[in-house]
Amino acid sequence: MKVYLDDERATPDGWVAARWPEDAIALLETGQVTAISLDHDLGDDLHGTGYDVLCWIEAAVATRGFIPPRISIHSANPSARQKMQLAVERIDRFLKP
């Protein structure tokens, strides 16, 4: 399954919508996510951001041997996009021998 985390944009065909980080994480925990596309700003600070999902993935890879899906970022927030890309690079480093 492909997961699209966003609170405003329409979910592309063939993707499963997740509106909040906890929704995306619950789907990741199923082990069935093959790709995930993340927005950063989700409109409700109580729920968190797309970066929080990346932090969860990073911790799961580092501590549980979680195999992450293909990760893409579609955030329009330039500084958040950069921060998220650095998180993806950290995740990738855990996967390299």
N, C-alpha and C positions, 0 to 999 in steps of 0.2 A: 504494500500500500504506500502511496505517496501522500504526505501530509503538508498542508499549506497553512501556516500560522499567520493570520492577519485578522484585524478587527474591522476593516473597512473595504478592502479590495474584494472583488468577486473571486471565488475559488475557481481555478482553471478546471476544465473538463478532465476527468480522470484522477483528480486529487480529492483528498478528504479534508474538509474544513476543520480547523482548530482555531478557536477565538482567543483562548487564553493559554498561558504557559502550562498550567496544570493539565489542560486537555491534551496538548501535544506530548507531554511527558507520559500521561496515561497510555497514549497510543504507542509511544516508544517502548514502554515496558512490556507490551505484548510480544515484542520481538518480530513483528511483521512489517515494520516500516522499512522500505527500501530507499526512500528519498524524503528529505524534508526541506522546505523552503521557509525561511524565517523573516518576518518583519520585526523591527525593534520596538517601535512605539505603538503600544496597544490601547492607549486611551484610558487606562485605569491603573494607576500606580499600585493599587492594592493587589492586583493580580500579577504584576511584574512585567517583564519584557522578553523579547526573543533572546536576548543575551542570557537570561536566566535558564532557558532551555539548553543553550550551549554549555553553561556551567554544569548543568545536570549531566549532559552527555560526557563532558570531560571527566567528571568525578566517576561516572559509571565505567568509562573506559579504563581509568587509572586504577580503580579499586576492585572492579568485578570482572574485568575482561570483556566488557560490553563491546560488541561490534557495531560501530555507528553506521547509520545509513549515509548515502550521499547527501551532503549538506550544501545548500545554496542560500544566499541572503538576498532579499529583495527590498530591504529597507531604503527609504529615500533620505534618511538622516545620515549625512556624510560622516560625522564623527562616530556615531553608533555603528555604522557599517564597518568602519576601520577597526573598532574595538572587537566587533564580532568576527571579522576576518582573522584577527590575531588569535582569537579563541579557537577557530577552526585549525589554524596552523599548530597550536598547542596540542589539539586532539590528534592531528596527523603525526606529530612527533612521538606520541605514545604507541602508534601503530607500526613505526619503522623499527626494524631489528637493529 
